[in-house]
Amino acid sequence: MRYITLFAMAIVFAGGCQRKYVAVEAEKAGLSEAESREVMKAERLGEELYLQDVIAARATDALLQVVGPIKPGALNGWIVVKDGGGNLTRFIRQTGEDVNVVYDVRIDVKGNTEVMKDNLRPLSATEIAMFLARRNALRAAPKDCSKNYNTAVMEDIDSNGWLVYILAATADNVIVVGGHSRVKVSADGKNVLAVTPLYQSCLALQKPAAGKSGQSQALSVSYLLENIPSEIHVYLNRLYGYPVYVSTAKNLWLVKNGKISLIESAEKAGQQK
């Protein structure tokens, strides 16, 4: 895995004289209708991806506190589903063709957690489909950037199937940028329809040292697979809190507070107001 140092980001552009650049909200940046839709889609998917990842991590911590270490093979995965105003993380074991929930961890709207081991409601047909989609996506996605991977399963907003994200897990003080994939799966969870690696190479960034006052820490990455940032950049911004500068083949973008903006010259931005 290739490591690159995270740095304090100062945007300076070379030229005959120093020019000022600003971040322009996507809807005001003169993007095409298709580009605007892709920006909004990336923001929505990135936010959901962040929320699921945080919920699953917190549920796992709560489960381990209650039941202690879990033997290898005792569980085969998890899914996160809505549960009233809160969320339910369902930890699942598959034995042959049987798919059963073993533990539930409920997180309510106030953030309170409840770990349940007995009298669990059966998995619904939709929940079984989500679990199968997760299992089959894990089998199909490339896994060349990490020893461990996390997952998130969500409805595909462009079809009646599922999007499964295969997220390269990270160690302390390291942010994994390259290594994540999106897998499109059929509605029943049984058929993988498309595998899209959201990276060109394995890339990990070291977190900056704490206590550097007077400088704004940010991530800076290149992304040449598409012309706009992906949901992974939104996810990384929300998960770690750092602004993410994304250089694509055509533009430079800023992802901040879960929103994608286009970096433009102050003169051009002013002309569009």
C-alpha positions in Angstrom: 0.0 0.0 0.0 1.3 3.4 -1.0 1.4 6.1 1.7 1.4 9.9 1.1 1.7 12.5 3.8 -1.4 14.5 4.6 -0.5 18.2 4.4 -1.8 21.7 5.4 -3.6 22.8 2.3 -3.0 26.3 1.0 -4.4 26.9 -2.5 -1.9 29.0 -4.5 -2.0 29.1 -8.3 1.0 30.1 -10.4 0.8 32.7 -13.1 2.0 36.2 -14.0 0.3 37.5 -10.9 -1.3 35.8 -7.9 -5.0 35.1 -8.6 -7.7 34.4 -6.1 -9.8 31.3 -6.3 -13.1 30.5 -4.6 -15.3 27.5 -4.1 -18.6 27.8 -6.0 -21.6 25.8 -5.0 -22.3 23.2 -7.5 -25.8 24.5 -8.4 -24.3 27.9 -9.2 -21.2 26.7 -11.1 -22.7 26.4 -14.5 -22.7 22.6 -14.5 -24.8 20.7 -17.0 -28.0 19.1 -15.8 -26.4 15.6 -15.9 -23.4 16.9 -13.9 -25.6 18.5 -11.3 -27.5 15.3 -10.9 -24.3 13.4 -10.4 -23.1 15.9 -7.8 -26.4 15.6 -5.8 -26.3 11.8 -6.1 -22.7 11.6 -4.8 -23.6 13.9 -1.9 -26.6 11.7 -1.0 -24.8 8.4 -1.3 -21.8 9.7 0.6 -23.9 10.9 3.5 -25.8 7.6 3.7 -22.5 5.7 3.5 -21.0 7.8 6.4 -24.1 7.3 8.6 -24.2 3.5 8.0 -20.5 3.2 8.7 -20.7 5.1 11.9 -23.8 3.2 13.1 -22.2 -0.2 12.4 -19.0 0.8 14.2 -20.8 2.0 17.2 -23.1 -1.1 17.2 -20.1 -3.4 17.0 -18.4 -1.7 20.0 -21.6 -2.0 22.0 -22.0 -5.7 21.1 -18.4 -6.5 22.1 -18.8 -4.7 25.4 -21.8 -6.9 26.3 -20.9 -10.3 24.8 -17.1 -10.1 24.8 -14.9 -11.5 22.0 -16.7 -13.3 19.3 -15.2 -16.5 17.9 -14.2 -16.5 14.3 -17.0 -17.9 12.1 -19.7 -17.2 14.7 -21.0 -14.3 12.6 -21.0 -13.9 8.9 -21.8 -10.2 8.6 -24.3 -7.5 9.4 -26.8 -5.1 7.9 -28.1 -1.7 9.1 -31.9 -1.1 8.8 -34.2 1.6 10.0 -36.1 0.9 13.2 -38.7 3.5 13.9 -36.8 6.7 14.5 -33.6 4.9 15.2 -31.4 2.2 13.5 -31.0 -1.5 14.0 -27.7 -3.3 13.3 -28.5 -7.0 12.7 -25.6 -9.4 13.2 -26.1 -12.5 11.1 -25.0 -16.1 10.8 -25.5 -18.2 7.7 -25.5 -22.0 8.0 -26.0 -23.6 4.6 -29.0 -22.0 3.2 -30.3 -20.8 6.5 -29.7 -17.1 7.3 -30.5 -16.1 10.9 -30.0 -13.1 13.1 -27.9 -13.8 16.2 -27.6 -10.3 17.8 -29.4 -7.0 17.4 -28.0 -3.6 18.5 -30.6 -0.8 18.5 -29.5 2.8 18.5 -32.4 5.2 19.2 -32.8 8.8 18.1 -31.0 10.0 21.3 -28.0 7.8 20.6 -28.8 5.2 23.3 -27.7 1.6 22.5 -29.5 -1.6 23.4 -27.9 -5.0 22.7 -30.4 -7.9 22.3 -29.5 -11.6 22.2 -32.9 -13.4 22.8 -36.4 -13.3 21.4 -35.1 -11.7 18.2 -37.6 -11.0 15.3 -36.8 -13.1 12.2 -35.1 -11.5 9.3 -37.6 -10.2 6.7 -37.3 -11.1 3.0 -35.8 -7.6 2.3 -33.3 -8.1 5.1 -32.2 -11.5 3.8 -31.8 -9.9 0.3 -29.6 -7.2 1.9 -27.5 -9.8 3.6 -27.1 -11.9 0.4 -26.3 -8.7 -1.6 -23.5 -8.0 1.0 -22.2 -11.5 0.9 -22.1 -11.7 -2.9 -20.6 -8.2 -3.3 -17.8 -9.1 -0.9 -17.0 -12.1 -3.1 -17.0 -10.1 -6.3 -15.2 -6.9 -5.3 -11.4 -6.5 -5.5 -9.7 -6.6 -2.1 -6.1 -5.7 -2.9 -5.7 -2.7 -0.6 -6.4 -4.0 2.9 -6.6 -7.2 5.0 -10.0 -6.2 6.3 -13.1 -4.6 4.7 -16.2 -3.0 6.0 -19.5 -2.8 4.2 -22.6 -0.8 3.7 -25.8 -1.8 1.9 -28.3 0.7 0.6 -31.1 0.9 -1.9 -30.0 1.8 -5.4 -31.7 5.0 -6.2 -31.6 4.3 -9.9 -33.1 0.8 -9.8 -35.0 -1.6 -7.5 -31.7 -3.3 -6.5 -28.9 -2.7 -4.0 -25.7 -0.8 -3.8 -23.1 -2.5 -1.7 -20.0 -0.6 -0.7 -16.8 -2.5 0.1 -14.7 -0.2 2.2 -11.0 -0.9 2.9 -10.6 -0.8 6.6 -7.9 1.4 8.1 -5.6 1.4 11.1 -5.1 4.2 13.6 -3.7 7.4 12.3 -4.2 6.4 8.7 -6.9 7.4 6.2 -7.5 5.0 3.4 -8.5 6.9 0.3 -7.9 4.3 -2.4 -9.3 0.8 -2.1 -13.1 1.2 -1.9 -15.6 -0.3 -4.4 -19.3 0.0 -5.3 -21.1 -3.1 -6.3 -24.5 -3.1 -7.9 -26.6 -6.2 -7.0 -30.1 -7.4 -8.0 -33.1 -6.9 -5.8 -33.0 -10.4 -4.4 -29.4 -10.0 -3.5 -28.3 -13.1 -5.5 -26.8 -11.6 -8.7 -23.9 -9.1 -9.0 -24.7 -6.8 -11.9 -21.7 -4.5 -11.8 -18.5 -3.9 -9.8 -17.0 -0.4 -9.8 -13.7 0.2 -8.1 -13.7 3.8 -6.9 -9.9 4.1 -7.1 -7.0 3.7 -9.5 -4.5 2.5 -6.9 -4.2 1.8 -3.2 -3.7 5.1 -1.4 -3.5 5.8 2.3 -2.8 9.2 3.9 -1.3 9.7 7.4 -3.4 11.8 9.7 -1.8 15.2 10.5 -0.2 15.8 13.9 -2.5 17.3 16.4 -2.1 20.9 17.7 -1.0 22.7 14.5 -2.7 26.0 15.0 -3.1 28.6 12.3 -3.3 26.1 9.5 -6.3 24.3 8.1 -5.7 20.6 7.5 -7.1 19.1 4.4 -6.9 16.1 2.1 -5.7 16.6 -1.5 -6.3 13.7 -4.0 -6.4 13.1 -7.7 -9.5 11.3 -9.1 -9.3 10.7 -12.9 -12.0 8.0 -13.1 -14.8 10.6 -13.4 -15.2 14.3 -14.0 -16.7 15.0 -10.6 -15.8 13.6 -7.1 -17.4 10.4 -6.0 -19.5 9.5 -2.9 -16.2 8.2 -1.4 -14.9 11.7 -1.2 -18.1 12.9 0.6 -17.8 9.9 2.9 -14.2 10.7 3.8 -15.0 14.3 4.4 -17.8 13.5 6.7 -16.0 10.6 8.5 -12.8 12.5 9.3 -13.9 16.1 9.2 -11.2 17.3 6.8 -12.0 19.3 3.7 -11.1 17.2 0.6 -9.7 18.8 -2.5 -10.3 16.6 -5.5 -8.5 17.1 -8.8 -10.3 15.5 -11.8 -9.3 15.6 -15.4 -11.2 18.8 -16.0 -11.6 20.6 -12.7 -10.6 21.1 -9.1 -13.3 20.5 -6.5 -13.8 21.0 -2.8 -15.8 18.6 -0.6 -16.7 20.2 2.7 -19.4 19.6 5.2 -20.8 16.9 2.9 -21.2 19.3 0.0 -19.3 19.4 -3.3 -18.2 22.7 -4.7 -16.3 23.6 -7.8 -13.1 25.6 -7.4 -13.0 28.6 -9.8 -11.2 31.9 -10.3 -12.8 34.7 -8.3 -13.4 36.6 -11.6 -15.3 33.7 -13.3 -17.3 33.1 -10.1 -18.2 36.8 -10.0 -19.4 36.7 -13.6 -21.8 33.9 -12.8 -23.6 35.6 -9.9 
